[in-house]
Every structure is written in C-alpha cells, then in structure tokens.
C-alpha cells in the first residue's frame, strides 16, 4: 500500500518541483541536471527507496556538476534517514 502511494506521488512530481526542492535546499540546478534528475527519479524511485542506489549514484557522478552531486547525495541520505520509518 505504501509503495503504491509513493509511486502515485512520484508520477505527479514535475521538473519544477525538483527545481523548487533543490533551491529550498541550497542546490542550484541547470536545465540539463533537472532533466537528468527527473528521468532518474521517474525510472528508479524504487531503487532509491528500497534497494542499493550506488550504481545510480556512480552514473550521476559522471553527469552532474560535482557540487550538485555532493550536495544531492548528502541531501538524499539525510532525507532517507529522516523518513525511513515511513517507508
């Protein structure tokens, strides 16, 4: 049930949502980075939440600005830890 709820929520996330969330967390994204992150989120949200996302992070490291990547990974693990009990 939780997984279905999360999946429905992820389907509704827009690129603008990603930009706003990043800005709220002091991360500036260029258009290319927004596209990359949006695509990864839509394709791999289950991996990010329930599996090992290391291979995806390795791929993202080659595609994102290093500052964006570092801040993003830090934010991901911080949020995952904060909301783990809801997953």
C-alpha positions as semicolon CSV with decimal commas, in nm:
position;residue;x (nm);y (nm);z (nm)
1;X;0,000;0,000;0,000
2;X;0,278;0,246;0,094
3;X;0,470;0,161;-0,221
4;X;0,165;0,229;-0,440
5;X;0,100;0,560;-0,262
6;X;0,463;0,667;-0,309
7;X;0,459;0,557;-0,675
8;X;0,148;0,763;-0,745
9;X;0,310;1,064;-0,578
10;X;0,633;1,025;-0,778
11;X;0,435;1,014;-1,105
12;X;0,295;1,359;-1,024
13;X;0,632;1,521;-0,949
14;X;0,725;1,781;-1,210
15;X;1,058;1,921;-1,315
16;X;0,955;2,246;-1,147
17;X;0,903;2,053;-0,821
18;X;1,262;1,930;-0,847
19;X;1,393;2,283;-0,908
20;X;1,199;2,423;-0,611
21;X;1,308;2,142;-0,379
22;X;1,670;2,189;-0,482
23;X;1,655;2,567;-0,430
24;X;1,494;2,517;-0,089
25;X;1,799;2,305;-0,001
26;X;2,054;2,550;-0,147
27;X;2,124;2,349;-0,460
28;X;2,126;2,525;-0,795
29;X;2,046;2,308;-1,096
30;X;2,090;2,381;-1,463
31;X;1,832;2,259;-1,713
32;X;2,035;1,952;-1,807
33;X;2,069;1,848;-1,442
34;X;1,695;1,890;-1,388
35;X;1,627;1,663;-1,686
36;X;1,872;1,401;-1,559
37;X;1,735;1,401;-1,205
38;X;1,374;1,394;-1,324
39;X;1,444;1,095;-1,550
40;X;1,628;0,907;-1,275
41;X;1,353;0,974;-1,022
42;X;1,078;0,856;-1,256
43;X;1,270;0,543;-1,363
44;X;1,441;0,442;-1,040
45;X;1,246;0,569;-0,741
46;X;1,203;0,215;-0,605
47;X;1,577;0,156;-0,621
48;X;1,641;0,482;-0,435
49;X;1,398;0,390;-0,160
50;X;1,419;0,013;-0,124
51;X;1,739;-0,111;-0,290
52;X;2,104;-0,014;-0,328
53;X;2,128;0,309;-0,533
54;X;2,511;0,303;-0,553
55;X;2,524;0,219;-0,927
56;X;2,285;0,506;-1,000
57;X;2,493;0,745;-0,790
58;X;2,806;0,637;-0,981
59;X;2,631;0,720;-1,307
60;X;2,504;1,053;-1,172
61;X;2,854;1,148;-1,059
62;X;2,961;1,149;-1,424
63;X;2,661;1,355;-1,538
64;X;2,618;1,624;-1,270
65;X;2,828;1,915;-1,158
66;X;3,048;1,793;-0,871
67;X;2,899;2,041;-0,623
68;X;2,546;1,944;-0,724
69;X;2,634;1,577;-0,693
70;X;2,790;1,609;-0,348
71;X;2,507;1,820;-0,208
72;X;2,247;1,594;-0,368
73;X;2,391;1,273;-0,224
74;X;2,417;1,432;0,120
75;X;2,056;1,552;0,095
76;X;1,937;1,211;-0,026
77;X;2,085;1,022;0,269
78;X;1,968;1,286;0,515
79;X;1,610;1,265;0,384
80;X;1,613;0,886;0,359
81;X;1,723;0,859;0,720
82;X;1,467;1,116;0,834
83;X;1,175;0,941;0,660
84;X;1,291;0,577;0,684
85;X;1,014;0,487;0,929
86;X;0,753;0,587;0,668
87;X;0,898;0,362;0,400
